[in-house]
Amino acid sequence: MIRCSGSIPEGTTGSSGGVVALWRESVARSHAFLTDEDIERLVPAVRAAIVGAARLTVVERAGRPAAFMGVGAEKIEMLFVDPALFGCGLGRRLVGMAVGRWNVGSVDVNEQNPAARAFYERMGFRVAGRSGSDAQGNDFPILHMRLAAGEER
């Protein structure tokens, strides 16, 4: 049975062990527009982003990563959850932590991932711009989202 309650402990940050494996599982389930080859091609950039994240928060469950979030200068750079835990509130709690503790006000989302866009819109973010490709120059359009005025920050 999967328990979906609780809060994210204050000291839940650090280790990137197992995070790339979680990223692969989450992306394979949530990014239908990516092929297996696309996913493998992105792994080096993901590893670099994980290692280079100003703040990396890893939530563990039963000794393995259940979710993780990387935060840069007032921006969520990455947020991925174990597919078995989709809908359990881990993403919502991580975003709330980022906004409340670190004054995060922006996030970029793949345009081809409508579930992610809808999630961030429920969290108070709105599309503020669009790029035709991702940071690596791939033809995966990106929506630049900002926390809407009046939303808790």
DRENFI-97215 format. One record per residue (C-alpha): residue number from 1; y, z negated, x negated. Coordinates in steps of 0.05 Angstrom, whole numbers. Each point is the difference from the previous one (the first is absolute). Layout:
! DRENFI-97215
+------+--------+--------+--------+
: tido :      v :      w :      u :
+------+--------+--------+--------+
:  NUM :      Y :      Z :      X :
...
+------+--------+--------+--------+
! end
This chain:
! DRENFI-97215
+------+--------+--------+--------+
: tido :      v :      w :      u :
+------+--------+--------+--------+
:    1 :      0 :      0 :      0 :
:    2 :     70 :     17 :    -26 :
:    3 :     53 :    -52 :      9 :
:    4 :     70 :     29 :      7 :
:    5 :     42 :    -62 :      1 :
:    6 :     37 :    -41 :    -51 :
:    7 :     58 :     10 :    -46 :
:    8 :      8 :     28 :    -69 :
:    9 :      2 :    -57 :    -50 :
:   10 :     63 :     -7 :    -42 :
:   11 :    -34 :     13 :    -67 :
:   12 :    -39 :     62 :     22 :
:   13 :     21 :     48 :    -54 :
:   14 :    -28 :     29 :    -63 :
:   15 :    -66 :     33 :    -19 :
:   16 :    -10 :     75 :     10 :
:   17 :    -76 :     -5 :     -8 :
:   18 :    -34 :     36 :     58 :
:   19 :     67 :     23 :     28 :
:   20 :    -12 :     73 :    -17 :
:   21 :    -67 :     -2 :     36 :
:   22 :     35 :    -30 :     61 :
:   23 :     53 :     54 :     -4 :
:   24 :    -54 :     55 :      0 :
:   25 :    -34 :    -31 :     61 :
:   26 :     65 :     -9 :     38 :
:   27 :     27 :     70 :    -16 :
:   28 :    -66 :     34 :     17 :
:   29 :      4 :    -32 :     69 :
:   30 :     75 :      5 :     14 :
:   31 :     23 :     64 :    -35 :
:   32 :    -42 :     54 :     34 :
:   33 :     43 :     55 :    -31 :
:   34 :    -25 :    -17 :    -70 :
:   35 :    -64 :     30 :    -27 :
:   36 :    -47 :    -39 :    -45 :
:   37 :     27 :     42 :    -58 :
:   38 :     72 :    -19 :     18 :
:   39 :    -19 :    -74 :      1 :
:   40 :    -34 :      4 :    -68 :
:   41 :     60 :     39 :    -29 :
:   42 :     47 :    -56 :     24 :
:   43 :    -40 :    -57 :    -31 :
:   44 :     37 :      0 :    -68 :
:   45 :     68 :     -3 :     35 :
:   46 :    -25 :    -55 :     45 :
:   47 :    -26 :    -40 :    -60 :
:   48 :     67 :      8 :    -35 :
:   49 :     38 :    -21 :     63 :
:   50 :    -43 :    -62 :      8 :
:   51 :      9 :    -21 :    -72 :
:   52 :     75 :     16 :      3 :
:   53 :     15 :    -34 :     66 :
:   54 :     56 :    -51 :     -7 :
:   55 :    -38 :    -44 :     49 :
:   56 :    -73 :     11 :     17 :
:   57 :    -29 :    -42 :     55 :
:   58 :    -75 :      1 :      9 :
:   59 :    -32 :    -35 :     59 :
:   60 :    -73 :    -16 :    -13 :
:   61 :    -56 :    -13 :     48 :
:   62 :    -69 :    -22 :    -23 :
:   63 :     20 :     11 :    -73 :
:   64 :     24 :     72 :      8 :
:   65 :     66 :     33 :     18 :
:   66 :     11 :      5 :     75 :
:   67 :     72 :     27 :     -5 :
:   68 :     54 :     12 :    -51 :
:   69 :     73 :     15 :     -3 :
:   70 :     44 :     23 :    -57 :
:   71 :     75 :    -14 :      5 :
:   72 :     55 :     29 :    -43 :
:   73 :     75 :     -8 :      6 :
:   74 :      7 :    -16 :     74 :
:   75 :    -54 :     51 :     17 :
:   76 :    -73 :     -2 :     20 :
:   77 :    -31 :     48 :    -50 :
:   78 :    -71 :     -6 :     27 :
:   79 :    -38 :    -38 :     54 :
:   80 :    -74 :      9 :     12 :
:   81 :    -51 :    -39 :     41 :
:   82 :    -76 :     -1 :      1 :
:   83 :    -19 :     47 :     58 :
:   84 :    -46 :    -53 :     28 :
:   85 :     63 :    -43 :     10 :
:   86 :     46 :     53 :     31 :
:   87 :     36 :    -30 :     59 :
:   88 :    -11 :    -72 :    -22 :
:   89 :     73 :    -13 :    -19 :
:   90 :     -6 :     -1 :    -76 :
:   91 :     48 :     59 :     -7 :
:   92 :     49 :    -32 :     48 :
:   93 :     -1 :    -66 :    -38 :
:   94 :      9 :     35 :    -67 :
:   95 :     60 :     39 :     25 :
:   96 :     29 :    -63 :     30 :
:   97 :     -8 :    -35 :    -67 :
:   98 :     33 :     58 :    -36 :
:   99 :     59 :      2 :     47 :
:  100 :      8 :    -75 :      4 :
:  101 :    -11 :    -20 :    -72 :
:  102 :     22 :     61 :    -40 :
:  103 :     53 :     32 :     44 :
:  104 :    -40 :     65 :      8 :
:  105 :     35 :     51 :     42 :
:  106 :    -35 :     67 :    -13 :
:  107 :    -67 :     34 :     -5 :
:  108 :    -25 :     71 :     -8 :
:  109 :    -56 :     26 :     45 :
:  110 :    -41 :     64 :     -1 :
:  111 :     24 :     42 :     58 :
:  112 :    -72 :     21 :     13 :
:  113 :    -19 :    -73 :     13 :
:  114 :     27 :    -13 :     70 :
:  115 :    -35 :    -68 :      5 :
:  116 :     39 :    -25 :    -61 :
:  117 :     65 :     25 :     29 :
:  118 :    -14 :    -34 :     66 :
:  119 :    -18 :    -65 :    -36 :
:  120 :     65 :     -2 :    -39 :
:  121 :     40 :     18 :     63 :
:  122 :    -32 :    -60 :     35 :
:  123 :     23 :    -41 :    -60 :
:  124 :     72 :     23 :     11 :
:  125 :      5 :     58 :    -49 :
:  126 :     30 :     68 :     19 :
:  127 :     -3 :     68 :    -33 :
:  128 :     62 :     10 :    -42 :
:  129 :    -20 :     63 :    -38 :
:  130 :    -56 :     47 :    -20 :
:  131 :    -25 :     33 :    -64 :
:  132 :    -45 :     61 :      0 :
:  133 :    -46 :    -28 :    -54 :
:  134 :    -25 :    -66 :    -28 :
:  135 :     22 :    -33 :    -65 :
:  136 :    -53 :     40 :    -39 :
:  137 :     26 :     66 :     28 :
:  138 :    -59 :     10 :     48 :
:  139 :     12 :     35 :     66 :
:  140 :     -6 :    -65 :     40 :
:  141 :     67 :    -10 :     37 :
:  142 :     29 :    -70 :     -4 :
:  143 :     41 :    -37 :     52 :
:  144 :     51 :    -48 :    -30 :
:  145 :      5 :    -60 :     47 :
:  146 :     53 :    -55 :      2 :
:  147 :      0 :    -66 :     36 :
:  148 :     43 :     11 :     62 :
:  149 :     67 :    -36 :      4 :
:  150 :     -8 :    -67 :     35 :
:  151 :    -73 :     -7 :    -20 :
:  152 :    -18 :    -64 :    -37 :
:  153 :     10 :      8 :    -74 :
+------+--------+--------+--------+
! end
